[in-house]
Amino acid sequence: MHYIIQILSAILIGIALGAILSPRTSVLLIGSLAAIALGLVAIFTASWIFLAIGVVLFLAAQAMQRASRQAH
């Protein structure tokens, strides 16, 4: 089970890095950095709680970015 959590954490980190490298807002930058940090913690501790929180933060940042683009 630890390997699955570590693989999913690595996927989260990769997706968040891709979001940082694309055009972004400050909300997405902060959310992506938080997701990367929590993904790294999840890799080293193999804790699904940190992984889940990182995914929620990243998805919330994505949603806020899309909402701000639709408002303009």
RALINMO-V892355 format. One record per pair of residues at least 4 apart in sequence whose ideal C-beta (glycine too) atoms are under 6 Angstrom apart, sorted by sequence separation. I is the first residue (numbers start at 1). J is the second residue. D is the distance in Angstrom with one decimal. If there is no record, write none. Layout:
[[I/J/D] [I/J/D]]
This chain:
[[24/28/4.2] [28/32/5.9] [41/45/5.8] [48/52/6.0] [24/29/5.4] [42/47/5.7] [42/50/4.1] [19/28/5.9] [41/50/4.7] [42/51/4.1] [20/32/4.9] [38/50/4.9] [19/32/4.7] [38/53/5.6] [39/54/5.1] [16/32/4.3] [38/54/3.3] [16/35/4.3] [35/54/4.5] [16/36/4.8] [35/57/5.5] [12/35/5.9] [13/36/5.4] [34/57/5.0] [35/58/3.9] [13/39/4.1] [31/57/5.4] [12/39/4.4] [31/58/5.7] [9/39/4.5] [31/61/2.3] [9/42/4.1] [28/61/5.0] [9/43/4.5] [27/61/5.5] [6/43/5.1] [27/64/4.9] [28/65/4.6] [27/65/5.9] [25/65/5.1] [5/46/5.0] [9/51/5.4] [12/54/5.5] [16/58/5.8] [5/48/5.4] [8/51/5.9] [2/46/4.0] [5/51/5.9]]
